[in-house]
């Protein structure tokens, strides 16, 4: 089958189909949530994952200073909140309040969990290399939790825990195969 050239700046859309997450962070009294599609496991032993954040983002400096973050996995019903956290700046107001989300204490880090999310991975930053125009915050998972009913015995997500997958712009796909538009 014939191929066509693809703008290299759009290459991430070919492989970035993991769930869209809400990364929460705190440094002192400042807290924030950032919507991320660029998150990946990078080690099994020790368990580690990486998130990519541009230095201009408010969350970037909070994570760089505190050395901690939480990856929260939202169900698809939180699309409006996910979109809010990805299109508004924490410099302009508290995104927990603006998105109607609830902060709750984490088990092992100072960054808050997002109560409405069904899974959480608490991380401590072990490395933060610059990768082009983003910082790759590599974090060791120091705690993780998931709602008991989210998975069946074969680790398949049950309703209503379907995840969101960013397709670009306001377009999302759920893990159940439904297309959603955020705006």
Secondary structure, DSSP 8 states (H G I E B T S, - for coil): -------GGGTHHHH--S--EEEEEEETTEEEEEEES-EEEEETTTTEEEEEE-TTSHHHHHHHHH-EEEEEE-BGGGHHHHHHHHHS-GGGS-HHHHHT--EE--SSSSS-EETTSSEEEEEEEEEEEEETTEEEEEEEEEEEEE-GGGB-TTS-B-TT--BEEEEETTEEEETTS-EEE--
